[in-house]
């Protein structure tokens, strides 16, 4: 019963119009024109009551909002309006006899659609008979005949503007922004249609197991696989979804990507050309291949997305992958060669300005969708992060082997760095300890021993001595607020204790912090975990604890400081050598200057 009610709510007139529009959009001759044009079917559009449509030189198709027609008739009307653009009927040198020119243009369009066998003319019986008998002439020949013999009344009935309208053409708008070469777009569509027809007649689709010509998304994917090996390995695993309802549900204005579902979403309402779709396709694939989801590391999701977009778009423009969408993308030539991380750091200086920008998903929206579902591929074994890293590395190797176009140096650097497995946080922390606590130096001493210690005081004997230039210790400022994760805290403290003991560090200076600092003094390294008591305060202020260590008279001037926090704290500044340990998804309220270790 519910299903029957939903069907009853669908407007049959709108359904027919939508079906006709889709037929035009999917036809190779009109696809490029339809992508660049804008259709308006609403009250107030400049269309006569007895007409069907008018068109402006900017590509604005005004369609009658209350007309009822079959999908085939709407296909005819929309295609006819597009052909007026493609045949350059707005040309500056058109004849001054407007009535003759308008009738000539309508005749040429009607004859073309008749020969193409596309759509059904929504005209009277007399108009349909006239179309069936039209001879093959161009606009100039028709105009000459009309000026000589006059324009028959029947020709007014085959105009999409209707019998009472003098012309289907509207004057150029003073707010026009587009300057599209419509004849070139139509010529490209006719070539594509001819190619597909020849391929179909030759049995190419039958041999490939296809029922007919590939969709636009399939053609873009094929271009990516054949012409751009760098991203081909990634493109082979992603599905391109062009569904308006899906994009509306996910609030996607133009495009977005889900790396876990291996899907790229493109909104048909964005009216992207094939080259623009290729650019957008490559843009989303680079988000995945360069592991921007993983590299976010607690940064603001939207601002990080914007920073990545600036870097990606610069590389795609340099490599001439398709063409950026006409509505514009995030691009600044001054950021050439700058990494996404550095761009993000610059943006944090004035976040309010950058929050007003728009990604491909829309204003204040992200086109890198949050992870949903699995962290591994369908085989249950391959790690998703490892799989995408290796796919981009394989594409880079293939690109170099085939001597394709040069890749920007910044992109090459990122691909090579991603090809190397990331150093685990505990290994990186161990290296940090090694650099600051080298092994103790031992040397032999031949100094005369004390008479009280030897029966033969006149015979010097060597012994080992240890030189320690300064006290071997370090400070630990520990966030003990209630928001700290106990498991991660245990991992960090366990690593510090083991590394400290292995490097002959007897004790550390321990300071707890939540809303204030608590000095625990020097604590043996193997007792750090025992001494920790996580307090229930939510907010954390770490600066007093850091100041306490930096000003303490019994703490070495060269002693480094380790700061352990979940990022839920106020900003702090450290003047001496230091490192910060945080969870992998933590977001610090500032850009750290010391070493940063993210615990996974």
C-alpha positions as CSV (number, residue, x, y, z in Angstrom):
1,X,0.0,0.0,0.0
2,X,2.9,2.4,0.9
3,X,4.6,1.6,-2.4
4,X,1.4,2.4,-4.3
5,X,1.1,5.8,-2.5
6,X,4.7,6.7,-3.4
7,X,4.1,6.0,-7.1
8,X,0.9,8.1,-7.0
9,X,3.0,11.1,-5.7
10,X,5.3,11.1,-8.7
11,X,4.3,13.8,-11.2
12,X,3.9,12.1,-14.6
13,X,4.7,15.3,-16.4
14,X,7.9,15.7,-14.5
15,X,8.8,12.1,-15.0
16,X,8.3,12.4,-18.8
17,X,10.5,15.5,-18.9
18,X,13.2,13.8,-16.8
19,X,13.2,10.8,-19.0
20,X,13.5,12.9,-22.1
21,X,16.4,14.9,-20.6
22,X,18.3,11.8,-19.7
23,X,17.9,10.5,-23.3
24,X,19.4,13.7,-24.6
25,X,22.2,13.6,-22.0
26,X,23.1,10.0,-22.9
27,X,23.2,10.6,-26.7
28,X,26.8,11.1,-27.8
29,X,25.9,13.9,-30.3
30,X,24.2,16.0,-27.6
31,X,26.1,14.9,-24.5
32,X,28.7,17.7,-24.6
33,X,26.2,20.4,-25.4
34,X,23.9,19.2,-22.6
35,X,26.8,19.2,-20.1
36,X,27.5,22.8,-20.7
37,X,24.0,24.1,-21.1
38,X,21.6,25.0,-18.3
39,X,17.9,23.9,-18.4
40,X,15.3,25.9,-16.6
41,X,11.7,24.6,-16.3
42,X,9.9,26.8,-13.8
43,X,7.3,29.6,-13.7
44,X,8.5,32.9,-15.1
45,X,10.8,31.6,-17.8
46,X,10.6,33.5,-21.1
47,X,8.6,31.0,-23.2
48,X,5.3,31.8,-25.0
49,X,2.2,30.1,-23.9
50,X,1.9,28.1,-27.1
51,X,5.6,27.4,-27.3
52,X,7.9,24.8,-25.9
53,X,11.3,26.4,-25.4
54,X,13.7,29.3,-26.0
55,X,17.4,29.5,-25.9
56,X,20.0,32.2,-25.1
57,X,23.6,32.4,-26.5
58,X,25.0,31.6,-23.1
59,X,23.4,28.1,-23.2
60,X,20.3,28.8,-21.1
61,X,17.5,26.5,-22.2
62,X,14.1,27.8,-21.0
63,X,11.4,25.1,-21.1
64,X,7.7,25.6,-20.7
65,X,6.8,24.5,-17.1
66,X,3.2,23.5,-17.7
67,X,3.5,21.7,-21.0
68,X,2.7,18.0,-21.0
69,X,4.4,15.8,-23.5
70,X,5.9,12.3,-23.9
71,X,9.6,11.7,-23.1
72,X,10.3,11.5,-26.9
73,X,8.7,14.9,-27.5
74,X,10.8,16.5,-24.7
75,X,13.9,14.9,-26.1
76,X,13.1,16.5,-29.4
77,X,12.5,20.0,-27.9
78,X,15.7,19.9,-25.8
79,X,17.8,18.6,-28.6
80,X,16.5,21.2,-31.0
81,X,17.4,24.0,-28.5
82,X,20.9,22.6,-28.2
83,X,21.3,22.4,-32.0
84,X,20.5,26.1,-32.3
85,X,23.6,26.6,-30.2
86,X,25.7,23.9,-31.9
87,X,24.8,25.3,-35.4
88,X,25.9,28.8,-34.3
89,X,22.5,30.3,-35.0
90,X,23.5,33.3,-32.8
91,X,26.4,34.2,-35.2
92,X,27.1,37.9,-35.5
93,X,26.9,37.9,-39.3
94,X,23.4,36.4,-39.5
95,X,21.0,38.0,-42.0
96,X,19.1,41.1,-41.0
97,X,15.8,39.5,-42.2
98,X,15.0,38.0,-38.7
99,X,11.8,36.2,-39.8
100,X,13.6,34.4,-42.7
101,X,16.6,33.5,-40.6
102,X,14.5,32.1,-37.8
103,X,12.5,29.9,-40.2
104,X,15.7,28.8,-41.9
105,X,17.2,27.8,-38.6
106,X,14.1,25.8,-37.5
107,X,14.1,24.0,-40.9
108,X,17.8,23.0,-40.6
109,X,17.3,21.7,-37.0
110,X,14.1,19.8,-37.9
111,X,15.8,18.2,-40.9
112,X,18.8,17.2,-38.8
113,X,16.7,15.5,-36.1
114,X,14.6,13.8,-38.7
115,X,17.7,12.3,-40.3
116,X,19.1,11.4,-36.9
117,X,15.8,9.7,-36.0
118,X,15.9,11.3,-32.6
119,X,12.8,12.3,-30.6
120,X,9.3,13.0,-31.8
121,X,8.3,16.5,-33.0
122,X,5.6,17.9,-30.6
123,X,4.0,19.9,-33.4
124,X,0.7,19.9,-35.3
125,X,-0.1,17.4,-38.0
126,X,0.8,20.1,-40.7
127,X,4.1,20.7,-39.0
128,X,5.0,17.0,-38.9
129,X,4.2,16.6,-42.6
130,X,6.3,19.6,-43.4
131,X,9.3,18.1,-41.5
132,X,8.9,14.8,-43.3
133,X,9.2,16.6,-46.7
134,X,12.0,19.1,-45.9
135,X,14.8,19.0,-48.5
136,X,18.5,19.1,-47.6
137,X,19.6,22.8,-47.4
138,X,21.7,24.9,-45.2
139,X,20.6,28.1,-43.5
140,X,21.9,30.3,-46.3
141,X,19.9,28.5,-49.0
142,X,16.8,28.5,-46.9
143,X,17.1,32.2,-46.2
144,X,17.6,33.0,-49.9
145,X,14.5,31.0,-50.8
146,X,12.4,32.7,-48.1
147,X,13.5,36.2,-49.1
148,X,12.6,35.4,-52.7
149,X,9.3,33.6,-52.2
150,X,8.3,34.6,-48.6
151,X,8.1,32.4,-45.5
152,X,5.2,29.9,-45.6
153,X,2.9,29.9,-42.6
154,X,3.6,26.2,-41.9
155,X,7.2,27.0,-41.0
156,X,6.1,28.9,-37.9
157,X,4.7,25.6,-36.6
158,X,8.0,23.8,-36.5
159,X,9.7,26.4,-34.3
160,X,10.2,25.3,-30.7
161,X,9.2,28.8,-29.6
162,X,5.7,28.2,-31.0
163,X,3.6,29.7,-33.9
164,X,3.0,33.1,-32.2
165,X,6.7,33.8,-31.2
166,X,8.8,35.6,-33.7
167,X,12.0,33.7,-32.7
168,X,13.2,31.0,-30.3
169,X,16.4,33.1,-29.7
170,X,16.9,35.3,-26.7
171,X,19.4,38.2,-26.6
172,X,22.6,37.9,-24.7
173,X,22.3,38.5,-21.0
174,X,24.4,41.3,-19.4
175,X,25.1,38.8,-16.6
176,X,26.5,36.2,-19.0
177,X,29.6,34.4,-17.7
178,X,30.1,31.6,-20.2
179,X,31.8,31.9,-23.6
180,X,31.5,28.3,-24.9
181,X,32.5,27.4,-28.4
182,X,29.2,25.6,-29.1
183,X,30.0,24.5,-32.7
184,X,33.2,22.9,-31.5
185,X,31.3,21.0,-28.8
186,X,28.8,19.7,-31.4
187,X,31.5,18.7,-33.8
188,X,33.2,16.7,-31.0
189,X,29.9,15.0,-30.3
190,X,29.3,14.1,-33.9
191,X,32.8,12.6,-34.2
192,X,32.2,10.6,-31.0
193,X,28.8,9.3,-32.4
194,X,30.4,8.3,-35.7
195,X,33.1,6.4,-33.9
196,X,30.6,4.6,-31.7
197,X,28.4,3.7,-34.7
198,X,31.4,2.3,-36.6
199,X,32.5,0.3,-33.6
200,X,29.0,-1.0,-33.1
201,X,28.6,-1.9,-36.7
202,X,32.0,-3.7,-36.7
203,X,30.9,-5.9,-33.7
204,X,33.3,-4.3,-31.2
205,X,30.8,-4.2,-28.4
206,X,29.5,-7.7,-29.1
207,X,33.0,-9.0,-28.9
208,X,33.6,-7.1,-25.7
209,X,30.3,-8.5,-24.2
210,X,28.6,-5.1,-24.2
211,X,25.0,-4.5,-25.1
212,X,25.8,-1.1,-26.5
213,X,28.0,2.0,-26.3
214,X,29.7,2.6,-22.9
215,X,28.3,5.3,-20.6
216,X,30.1,8.6,-20.1
217,X,31.5,7.3,-16.8
218,X,32.8,4.2,-18.5
219,X,34.5,6.3,-21.2
220,X,36.2,8.5,-18.6
221,X,37.4,5.4,-16.7
222,X,38.7,3.9,-19.9
223,X,40.6,7.2,-20.7
224,X,42.1,7.0,-17.2
225,X,43.2,3.4,-17.6
226,X,44.7,3.9,-21.1
227,X,46.2,7.4,-20.9
228,X,47.1,7.9,-17.3
229,X,48.9,4.8,-15.9
230,X,49.9,6.7,-12.7
231,X,46.3,6.5,-11.5
232,X,45.2,3.5,-13.6
233,X,45.8,0.9,-10.8
234,X,43.6,2.9,-8.5
235,X,40.9,3.6,-11.1
236,X,40.6,-0.1,-11.8
237,X,39.3,-0.6,-8.3
238,X,36.8,2.3,-8.0
239,X,33.3,2.6,-9.3
240,X,32.1,5.9,-10.7
241,X,28.5,6.6,-9.5
242,X,26.6,9.4,-11.2
243,X,23.3,9.4,-9.3
244,X,21.5,12.6,-8.4
245,X,19.5,11.0,-5.5
246,X,22.7,9.5,-4.0
247,X,24.5,12.8,-4.2
248,X,21.5,14.6,-2.7
249,X,21.4,12.2,0.2
250,X,25.1,12.5,0.9
251,X,25.0,16.3,0.3
252,X,27.5,16.3,-2.5
253,X,27.5,19.3,-4.8
254,X,29.9,18.0,-7.4
255,X,32.0,15.0,-6.3
256,X,33.3,13.0,-3.3
257,X,35.1,9.7,-2.7
258,X,34.7,6.8,-0.2
259,X,37.9,4.8,0.0
260,X,36.4,2.0,2.1
261,X,33.5,1.5,-0.3
262,X,35.7,2.1,-3.3
263,X,33.2,4.5,-4.9
264,X,33.5,7.9,-6.4
265,X,30.3,10.0,-6.5
266,X,29.7,12.6,-9.2
267,X,26.5,14.7,-9.1
268,X,24.9,14.9,-12.6
269,X,23.5,18.3,-11.7
270,X,27.0,19.7,-11.8
271,X,26.8,19.3,-15.6
272,X,30.5,18.4,-16.0
273,X,32.0,17.9,-19.5
274,X,33.9,14.8,-20.1
275,X,37.3,16.6,-19.6
276,X,36.0,18.1,-16.4
277,X,34.8,14.7,-15.2
278,X,38.3,13.3,-15.9
279,X,39.8,16.1,-13.8
280,X,37.4,15.4,-11.0
281,X,37.9,11.6,-11.2
282,X,41.7,12.1,-11.0
283,X,41.3,14.5,-8.1
284,X,39.4,12.0,-6.0
285,X,41.8,9.2,-6.9
286,X,44.7,11.2,-5.7
287,X,43.0,11.8,-2.3
288,X,43.0,8.1,-1.9
289,X,46.4,7.3,-3.4
290,X,48.2,9.9,-1.3
291,X,46.5,8.6,1.8
292,X,45.0,12.0,2.8
293,X,42.5,10.2,5.1
294,X,45.4,8.7,7.1
295,X,47.6,11.8,7.0
296,X,44.9,14.0,8.5
297,X,46.2,12.9,12.0
298,X,43.7,14.8,14.1
299,X,43.7,18.0,12.0
300,X,40.4,19.8,11.3
301,X,38.7,17.7,8.6
302,X,37.4,20.5,6.4
303,X,40.6,22.6,6.5
304,X,42.7,19.6,5.9
305,X,40.5,18.8,2.9
306,X,41.0,22.3,1.6
307,X,44.8,22.1,2.0
308,X,44.9,18.8,0.1
309,X,42.7,20.2,-2.7
310,X,45.2,23.1,-3.2
311,X,48.1,20.6,-3.6
312,X,46.2,18.1,-5.8
313,X,44.7,20.7,-8.2
314,X,48.1,22.3,-8.8
315,X,49.6,18.9,-9.8
316,X,46.6,18.0,-12.0
317,X,46.8,21.4,-13.8
318,X,50.6,20.9,-14.3
319,X,50.0,17.4,-15.7
320,X,47.1,18.6,-17.9
321,X,44.8,15.9,-16.7
322,X,41.4,16.9,-18.2
323,X,40.3,20.4,-17.4
324,X,39.2,22.0,-14.2
325,X,35.4,22.6,-13.9
326,X,34.2,25.9,-15.2
327,X,32.8,26.9,-11.8
328,X,36.4,26.9,-10.5
329,X,38.5,24.8,-8.1
330,X,40.8,25.6,-5.2
331,X,44.1,26.6,-6.8
332,X,46.8,29.1,-6.0
333,X,49.9,29.3,-8.2
334,X,51.9,30.7,-5.2
335,X,51.4,27.3,-3.4
336,X,53.3,25.4,-6.2
337,X,55.6,22.8,-4.6
338,X,54.1,23.3,-1.1
339,X,53.0,20.2,0.7
340,X,49.4,19.8,2.1
341,X,50.8,19.8,5.6
342,X,52.6,23.1,5.1
343,X,49.5,24.6,3.4
344,X,47.4,23.5,6.4
345,X,49.9,25.2,8.8
346,X,49.5,28.5,6.8
347,X,45.8,28.2,6.9
348,X,45.6,27.9,10.6
349,X,46.7,31.5,10.9
350,X,43.3,32.7,9.7
351,X,40.9,29.8,9.9
352,X,37.8,32.0,9.5
353,X,38.7,33.0,5.9
354,X,39.4,29.4,4.7
355,X,36.3,28.0,6.3
356,X,34.2,30.0,3.7
357,X,35.9,28.1,0.8
358,X,34.2,25.2,-1.1
359,X,35.6,21.8,-2.0
360,X,34.1,19.6,-4.7
361,X,31.5,18.5,-2.2
362,X,30.4,22.1,-1.5
363,X,30.9,25.0,0.8
364,X,32.2,23.9,4.3
365,X,31.8,20.3,3.1
366,X,34.4,17.6,2.6
367,X,34.8,15.4,-0.5
368,X,36.9,12.9,1.4
369,X,34.0,11.1,3.1
370,X,34.5,9.6,6.5
371,X,35.5,6.0,6.6
372,X,32.6,3.6,6.8
373,X,32.8,-0.1,7.1
374,X,35.8,-2.3,6.6
375,X,39.5,-1.4,7.2
376,X,40.6,-4.3,5.0
377,X,39.7,-5.3,1.4
378,X,37.2,-8.0,0.6
379,X,39.8,-10.7,0.9
380,X,40.0,-10.0,4.7
381,X,43.8,-10.0,4.6
382,X,45.1,-7.0,2.7
383,X,45.2,-3.8,4.8
384,X,43.4,-1.0,3.0
385,X,46.1,1.6,3.6
386,X,48.8,-0.8,2.4
387,X,46.7,-1.7,-0.7
388,X,46.3,1.9,-1.8
389,X,49.9,2.8,-1.2
390,X,51.1,-0.1,-3.4
391,X,48.5,0.7,-6.1
392,X,49.9,4.2,-6.5
393,X,53.5,3.0,-6.4
394,X,52.7,0.5,-9.2
395,X,51.1,3.2,-11.2
396,X,54.2,5.5,-10.7
397,X,56.5,2.7,-11.8
398,X,54.4,2.0,-14.9
399,X,54.2,5.7,-15.7
400,X,58.0,5.9,-15.7
401,X,58.5,2.8,-17.7
402,X,56.2,4.1,-20.5
403,X,58.0,7.5,-20.6
404,X,54.8,9.4,-20.1
405,X,54.6,13.1,-19.3
406,X,56.6,14.4,-16.4
407,X,55.2,14.3,-12.9
408,X,55.6,17.4,-10.7
409,X,58.5,17.1,-8.3
410,X,56.3,17.5,-5.2
411,X,54.0,14.7,-6.3
412,X,57.0,12.4,-7.0
413,X,58.4,13.1,-3.6
414,X,55.1,12.3,-1.9
415,X,54.7,9.0,-3.9
416,X,58.2,7.9,-3.0
417,X,57.7,8.7,0.6
418,X,54.4,6.8,0.7
419,X,56.1,3.8,-0.9
420,X,58.3,3.4,2.2
421,X,56.5,1.8,5.1
422,X,55.8,4.3,7.9
423,X,58.0,4.0,10.9
424,X,56.0,2.8,13.9
425,X,55.7,5.4,16.7
426,X,57.6,3.3,19.2
427,X,60.5,2.9,16.9
428,X,60.6,6.6,16.2
429,X,60.4,7.3,19.9
430,X,63.4,4.9,20.4
431,X,65.4,6.8,17.8
432,X,64.5,10.0,19.6
433,X,66.0,8.5,22.9
434,X,69.1,7.3,21.0
435,X,69.8,10.8,19.8
436,X,69.6,12.3,23.2
437,X,71.0,9.6,25.4
438,X,74.1,8.0,23.7
439,X,75.7,5.0,25.4
440,X,77.9,5.8,28.4
441,X,81.6,6.2,27.5
442,X,84.0,3.8,29.3
443,X,87.8,4.2,29.4
444,X,90.8,2.5,31.0
445,X,92.6,4.4,33.8
446,X,96.2,3.6,34.9
447,X,96.2,5.9,37.9
448,X,97.9,4.6,41.0
449,X,95.5,2.7,43.2
450,X,95.1,3.4,46.9
451,X,97.4,1.6,49.3
452,X,94.3,0.5,51.2
453,X,93.0,-1.3,48.1
454,X,96.1,-3.2,46.9
455,X,98.8,-5.4,48.4
456,X,101.2,-4.2,45.7
457,X,100.8,-0.4,45.6
458,X,103.8,0.1,43.3
459,X,102.3,-1.7,40.4
460,X,99.7,0.3,38.5
461,X,96.7,-1.7,37.4
462,X,94.0,-0.6,34.8
463,X,90.4,-0.3,35.8
464,X,87.2,0.9,34.0
465,X,85.9,4.4,34.6
466,X,82.6,5.9,33.4
467,X,82.3,9.5,32.2
468,X,78.9,11.2,32.5
469,X,79.0,14.8,31.4
470,X,75.6,15.6,32.8
471,X,72.9,13.9,34.8
472,X,71.1,11.4,32.5
473,X,67.5,12.3,33.0
474,X,64.5,13.8,31.2
475,X,61.2,15.4,32.2
476,X,57.8,14.0,31.7
477,X,54.7,16.3,31.6
478,X,51.7,14.0,31.8
479,X,48.1,15.0,31.0
480,X,46.2,13.1,33.7
481,X,42.7,14.5,32.9
482,X,39.7,12.2,32.6
483,X,39.7,12.4,28.8
484,X,43.0,10.5,28.5
485,X,42.7,7.0,27.1
486,X,44.1,4.5,29.7
487,X,45.2,2.0,27.1
488,X,47.2,4.5,25.1
489,X,48.5,6.0,28.3
490,X,49.8,2.6,29.4
491,X,51.5,2.1,26.0
492,X,53.3,5.4,26.2
493,X,54.4,5.0,29.8
494,X,55.6,1.5,29.2
495,X,57.6,2.6,26.2
496,X,59.2,5.5,28.1
497,X,60.1,3.2,31.0
498,X,61.7,0.5,28.9
499,X,63.6,3.0,26.7
500,X,64.8,4.9,29.7
501,X,66.1,1.8,31.5
502,X,67.8,0.6,28.3
503,X,69.8,3.9,28.1
504,X,70.9,3.9,31.7
505,X,68.4,6.6,32.8
506,X,67.9,5.9,36.5
507,X,65.1,8.4,37.1
508,X,62.9,11.0,35.4
509,X,61.4,14.2,36.6
510,X,57.6,13.6,36.6
511,X,55.0,16.3,36.5
512,X,51.2,15.6,36.4
513,X,48.8,18.2,34.9
514,X,45.1,18.6,34.7
515,X,43.7,22.0,35.8
516,X,47.1,22.6,37.6
517,X,50.5,21.1,37.9
518,X,51.6,18.4,40.4
519,X,55.3,17.9,40.9
520,X,56.1,14.3,41.7
521,X,59.9,14.9,41.8
522,X,62.4,12.3,40.5
523,X,60.8,8.9,40.0
524,X,62.6,5.7,39.0
525,X,61.8,4.8,35.4
526,X,60.3,1.5,36.4
527,X,57.9,3.2,38.8
528,X,56.3,5.7,36.3
529,X,53.3,3.6,35.5
530,X,52.7,2.8,39.2
531,X,52.8,6.5,40.2
532,X,50.2,7.6,37.6
533,X,46.8,8.4,38.9
534,X,44.4,9.7,36.2
535,X,42.4,12.5,37.8
536,X,38.8,13.3,36.9
537,X,39.2,16.8,35.6
538,X,38.1,17.4,32.0
539,X,40.2,20.5,31.0
540,X,44.0,20.4,31.0
541,X,46.5,23.3,31.3
542,X,50.0,22.0,30.6
543,X,52.0,25.3,30.5
544,X,52.5,25.4,34.3
545,X,54.0,21.9,34.3
546,X,56.4,22.9,31.5
547,X,57.4,26.1,33.2
548,X,58.0,24.2,36.4
549,X,60.6,21.9,34.7
550,X,62.2,24.7,32.7
551,X,62.8,26.8,35.9
552,X,63.6,23.9,38.3
553,X,67.2,24.3,39.7
554,X,67.6,20.5,40.1
555,X,66.7,19.7,36.5
556,X,69.5,19.8,34.0
557,X,69.6,22.7,31.6
558,X,70.0,20.3,28.6
559,X,67.4,17.8,29.9
560,X,64.7,17.1,27.2
561,X,61.0,17.0,28.0
562,X,58.4,14.5,26.9
563,X,54.8,15.7,26.9
564,X,52.0,13.2,26.8
565,X,48.5,14.5,26.1
566,X,45.3,13.6,24.2
567,X,45.2,17.1,22.7
568,X,42.3,18.2,24.9
569,X,44.4,21.0,26.4
570,X,45.3,24.6,26.1
571,X,48.1,25.7,23.8
572,X,51.5,25.6,25.3
573,X,55.1,26.7,24.4
574,X,58.3,24.9,25.2
575,X,61.6,26.6,24.9
576,X,63.9,23.6,25.2
577,X,64.3,20.3,23.4
578,X,61.0,18.4,23.7
579,X,58.7,15.8,22.1
580,X,55.0,15.3,22.2
581,X,53.1,12.0,22.4
582,X,49.5,12.0,21.3
583,X,46.9,9.5,20.1
584,X,46.8,9.1,16.3
585,X,43.5,10.9,16.0
586,X,44.3,13.8,18.4
587,X,44.1,17.4,17.3
588,X,46.6,19.8,18.9
589,X,45.5,23.4,19.3
590,X,48.7,24.7,17.7
591,X,51.4,23.6,15.3
592,X,54.1,21.7,17.2
593,X,57.7,22.6,16.9
594,X,59.2,19.6,18.6
595,X,59.0,15.9,17.5
596,X,55.5,14.6,17.4
597,X,54.8,10.9,17.9
598,X,51.2,9.6,17.3
599,X,50.4,6.5,19.2
600,X,48.3,4.0,17.4
